[in-house]
Amino acid sequence: MCQEIMLAVTGFPFRGVRGLLRDYHRGTIRGEVYPGIVPRRGEVVEGLVYRDLPEDAWKRLDAFEGEMYYRTSVGIELDDGTVRQAQTYLVRPEFEHRVGAAPWSFEEFLESDKGFFESKYPGFHAVKENSSSKADADDDG
């Protein structure tokens, strides 16, 4: 949702468009400040859809999200009412119990949790390691 974090993770300045993910719930991971998405009939998740991400961006996002999440294709409703397939990260079933019942607030995250998240979330370290490993491999060949 946060374009600054998307840039920090992927290294690309993408611009997102609004989208709705129906029959899913986005709640705060218990004990954390970040969200997770799980199937939940009748609920709607508002978010951003980033288009035309290169493979390198996906690799960095996969590293960032870590073992609690998996990437999958879902139907996203755009502002014009069309539904398009898009990739998103859902909480793996074995971790679904960690997703809180209350909806996660993007506004609250920006106001009070973003700085903490950026300094503590291990995904940022994983992305740096992934990028360093790729750079080392490029130097070798």
C-alpha positions in Angstrom: 0.0 0.0 0.0 2.8 2.4 0.8 4.6 3.5 -2.4 7.7 4.6 -0.3 8.1 1.0 1.0 7.4 -0.4 -2.4 10.3 1.7 -3.8 12.6 0.7 -0.9 11.8 -3.0 -1.4 11.7 -3.3 -5.2 14.1 -0.5 -6.2 11.5 0.8 -8.7 9.2 3.8 -8.4 5.8 2.2 -9.3 2.6 4.1 -9.2 -0.4 2.0 -8.0 -4.1 2.2 -8.9 -6.9 1.5 -6.5 -8.3 -1.9 -6.4 -10.7 -4.0 -4.2 -10.2 -7.6 -3.2 -13.6 -9.1 -2.3 -14.1 -11.9 0.2 -10.8 -11.3 2.0 -9.9 -9.7 5.3 -6.8 -7.7 6.1 -6.0 -7.7 9.8 -3.0 -6.8 11.9 -0.7 -9.7 12.6 -0.9 -10.2 16.4 2.0 -8.6 18.2 3.1 -6.7 15.0 2.2 -3.5 13.2 1.9 -5.0 9.7 -1.1 -6.7 8.1 -1.9 -10.1 6.7 -4.7 -11.0 4.2 -6.8 -14.1 4.7 -10.0 -15.4 2.9 -13.1 -14.1 4.7 -16.5 -14.2 2.9 -18.3 -10.8 2.8 -15.3 -8.6 3.6 -13.4 -6.3 1.3 -9.7 -5.3 1.2 -8.9 -1.9 -0.4 -5.4 -1.6 -1.8 -3.2 -0.6 -4.7 -2.5 -2.5 -7.9 1.0 -2.1 -9.3 1.3 -3.0 -13.0 4.1 -4.4 -15.1 6.5 -5.4 -12.3 9.8 -6.9 -13.7 10.9 -10.3 -12.5 13.6 -8.7 -10.3 10.9 -6.8 -8.4 9.0 -10.0 -7.7 12.1 -11.7 -6.4 12.7 -8.9 -4.0 9.0 -8.8 -2.9 9.1 -12.6 -2.3 12.2 -12.2 -0.1 10.6 -9.3 1.7 7.4 -11.1 2.5 9.1 -14.2 4.0 7.8 -17.5 5.1 4.4 -16.4 6.6 3.1 -15.3 3.2 2.7 -16.9 -0.2 2.1 -15.1 -3.6 -1.0 -16.1 -5.5 -3.3 -14.8 -8.3 -6.6 -13.2 -7.2 -9.3 -11.2 -8.9 -9.1 -7.5 -8.2 -11.9 -5.1 -9.0 -10.7 -1.8 -10.4 -12.4 1.6 -10.1 -14.1 1.1 -13.5 -15.7 -2.1 -12.3 -13.6 -4.5 -14.3 -12.0 -7.5 -12.6 -8.4 -8.3 -13.4 -6.1 -11.0 -12.2 -3.3 -9.7 -10.0 -0.6 -11.2 -7.7 -1.0 -10.7 -4.0 0.5 -12.1 -0.8 -1.8 -14.1 1.5 -1.0 -15.4 4.9 -0.2 -19.2 4.7 -3.0 -21.3 6.3 -0.7 -22.4 9.1 -0.3 -18.8 10.2 -3.9 -17.6 9.7 -4.5 -17.7 13.5 -2.1 -14.8 13.9 -4.3 -12.4 11.9 -6.4 -10.2 14.1 -10.2 -9.8 13.7 -10.1 -6.0 13.5 -9.3 -4.5 10.1 -5.7 -3.1 9.7 -5.7 0.7 9.3 -3.3 2.0 6.6 -3.8 5.6 8.0 -2.8 4.4 11.6 0.2 2.6 10.2 1.4 5.8 8.4 0.8 7.9 11.5 2.4 5.8 14.1 3.8 2.5 12.9 5.7 3.1 9.6 9.0 4.2 11.1 9.0 1.2 13.6 8.2 -1.2 10.8 10.9 0.2 8.5 13.5 -0.2 11.3 12.5 -3.6 12.6 10.8 -5.7 9.9 13.2 -8.5 8.9 12.0 -8.4 5.3 14.1 -5.3 4.6 17.2 -7.3 5.7 16.2 -10.2 3.5 15.9 -7.9 0.4 19.3 -6.5 1.1 20.8 -10.0 1.4 19.0 -11.1 -1.8 20.3 -8.0 -3.7 23.9 -8.5 -2.3 23.9 -12.2 -3.4 22.7 -11.2 -6.9 25.4 -8.5 -7.1 28.1 -11.0 -5.9 26.9 -13.5 -8.5 27.0 -10.8 -11.2 30.5 -9.9 -10.2 31.6 -13.6 -10.6 30.3 -14.0 -14.1 
